[in-house]
Amino acid sequence: MTLEDRRDEEPDVYQPAEDSHLLAEAACDRLEGTEVVLEVGTGSGYVAEQIADETGARVVASDLNPHAVRQARTEGVEAVRADLVSPFRDGSFDAVAFNPPYLPTDPENEWDDWMEHALSGGEDGRAVIDPFLAHVGRVLAPDGVVYLLVSSLTGVDEVVEEAGEHGFSAVAVADEPFPFETLTVLELLR
Ligand SMILES: C[S@@+](CC[C@H](N)C(=O)[O-])C[C@H]1O[C@@H](n2cnc3c(N)ncnc32)[C@H](O)[C@@H]1O
């Protein structure tokens, strides 16, 4: 099935794009395959599937969007409907990957559907990233790692600063420029 077919069939689910590919590649390059990995906001399940297939790691996934959970499960991903990391036990994951909704959105222009949840990061682009940074440390093993995709539109320095507030140091491990933004994958370690 082509991506266009998928978009027609699952109009409420974010289908893999440049950001998905960049995150999947960065995580696959760095994971050894022995880890237990959580992908937050799995959408179609593409990133989780790539990590599992390419590294052999055990991967579970979450998404707020029930249509996404259904599609990810269809692709063979062990996915649960959840807000960020809320249902998972303390210290359960060696690695967490997240391609969050990161586009700054004028509140006047927000549209109330599942694609808004996939794309909109609220007024400053960090409305989902900030709570993620506040809570992800709880579910990480002591030497666990986070791979977080951010955009220049979101403010990479602001995300790095917020991560620091929660005890993480950040290194950019992948970058890709586009005409209107640069995408970056941050590796966060404590
Ligand atoms: C940019 S899309 C990324 C989808 C997929 N991971 C990919 O890279 O193709 C962001 C995803 O995060 C999900 N999401 C948004 N807010 C969430 C939350 N609070 N908890 C879990 N998932 C959330 C959206 O439903 C959407 O599937």
The ligand as an ORCA input file, in Angstrom:
! r2SCAN-3c Opt
* xyz 0 1
  C       4.203     14.499     14.598
  S       3.178     13.116     14.956
  C       4.397     11.814     14.905
  C       3.824     10.467     14.539
  C       4.875      9.353     14.346
  N       5.618      9.094     15.556
  C       5.827      9.702     13.252
  O       6.972     10.107     13.546
  O       5.450      9.584     12.079
  C       2.876     13.310     16.717
  C       2.070     12.186     17.354
  O       1.954     12.444     18.770
  C       0.636     12.110     19.196
  N       0.352     12.843     20.443
  C       0.058     14.154     20.578
  N      -0.122     14.455     21.882
  C       0.091     13.299     22.574
  C       0.051     12.961     23.959
  N      -0.228     13.863     24.896
  N       0.302     11.668     24.316
  C       0.561     10.725     23.358
  N       0.620     10.991     22.034
  C       0.382     12.263     21.648
  C      -0.241     12.494     18.018
  O      -1.504     11.853     18.077
  C       0.635     12.052     16.838
  O       0.374     10.720     16.489
*
